[in-house]
Each structure stands twice: as structure tokens, then as C-alpha cells.
Amino acid sequence: MAKKAIDKPVPVSDGKNRCSWCGTDALYTQYHDQEWGKTIHDDETFFEFLTLESAQAGLSWITILRRRDGYKKAFANFDIKKVAKFTDEDQQRLLQDEGIIRNRLKVSSAIRNAQLFIEVQKEFGSFDQYLYSFMPGGKPITTYYGPQVRTAESDAIAKDMKKRGFKFFGTTICYAFMQATGMVNDHVPQCDFR
């Protein structure tokens, strides 16, 4: 889910100003401080966030963040090639795994998304190159848009990925993915981690 930053940063016990969406939960704060909005160009990390953000559809991000280790274990440390080869038996195993969201459609889409991810890598050289082909000048956006859940870029990426067969990756999920991977830096201007 796209994190709705509010103009007033929230200081927590360490005295640093943060975007208000992370509150004071230690896991959320760590994620905000160390990952959210930081640009990555690594396909394995992109696949991790594709899997996690897709699993988050209809749920809160903290629900998925708390299960991140479970997803890492269940999905072969987010090894794209291994996940793409998961069988029906693997899918049944995943549906019994209490460390993840046991939704049949989300589990099967994670496997299919891995297969499609590899197709995109073959076509563009990397998933990174594919994603950044939608970005202005091929670069991340560092600006504060305010509370929103989509942009023209997230609309375009989500539309193209849907056309390619990806599931659970509409424009809102795509925008959250873009925030998570630093394609867009939406920290409020006063945030010490901007």
C-alpha cells in the first residue's frame, strides 16, 4: 500500500523527524529509515518487493513486513529462477506455510510473476532497465507529492505489466513498489531520512 506521508514529520524517541506513516513501531521505523525511498537497481530486490507488495494487496503493509522473513524462507530467498520453477507441490506447501499469507491466488500469482519477471529480463536485459524505461529521463523521482497513491508512471507501469500477465500489481500497488524501491522518494521535506 502506498504510504500516505503527511506534511508534519513525527519525532520518535531518538529525536529524529520521520514521515508520519511509520509511527513509532520499531519494525516500521527501521524500514522507513533504512529502505523506503532509497534507490535500488538490483533485480533480486525488485523481485522481493514485487512479491511482497503483491501479497499486500488488500492488507496493511505492516502485516506483510512482519511476515517478510517468512516470505524470504518460503520463496527460496527470493531467487527468481527457483521460484519460477515451483511446482504444484511447492504451491501446496506454500498454502500450508503460516509464515506467509496463505491465499491461493496470491501464491500462484507469485510463481507466475516470477516466470514473467524472467521474460522481462530477457527482453530488456534486466527488470531494472524495464522499470526505468517508464521513468522521466530514466531516473528516480525525488520530490514530495504529498498524500497520493498513484502517478502517471505507476499507471503506465501497472498497465504494461497487466498486459504482460502480472497479477496483483495495479497502479496503487505499483506506486507503493516504486516508493519501496526508491524509484520515487516521497519522504516529507522535513524528514531527516529524505
Phi, psi and omega in degrees: 000138178297133181279123182271098178286144178247151187301335181267117178289157183246114175283139173250190190304336180276000176082002180273147177273133180227161171301141188292338185298333183276349177055220181241005177299128185300319180293315177297316181298315178299315178299314179301312186289323190257339186232311191301124178085358179270125185291130174238158177225023185260122183298325179296321178291322175300318179294320177303310182289330174299316180294312183293313181295323177294322178294332183286342183314120180084358181237172176277151181296324180297328177301317180284319180302322179290341179256008185304315179297322177297319177295319180300316180291314184292327184253044170050046179058031181059034175283109187303314183295321179293315181296322179299336181263006179302139183261180174300324178296320176297318179298318178296321177299315181296325180290346176260354186278113182286352180278354180230175173281119187268065179253121185305316182294320180290322179294312180294325179291328178298320179291314179295320178299325177296318179296317179291324177303315179296322177298319178295317178302317180296321183287321187252354183095327175196158176292327176303311180297322177300307183300314185285351173291343178267348186271143179302121181068012181067025184233157175293158179257123176246099180200166176249110180275344185084184184296106176208168184230007180198160175219174176300323180292316180294324176300313183293316180296311182299319179297316180292320180293323176298317179300326180281349177109359179297145180244158178055044181213058175285183186297325179292315177296320179299318181295319176298319176301316179296321177294316183297325185259008175076015172294333173224137178253104184254019174301140176299151184305329182275356183290131179294347183255009177292000000 
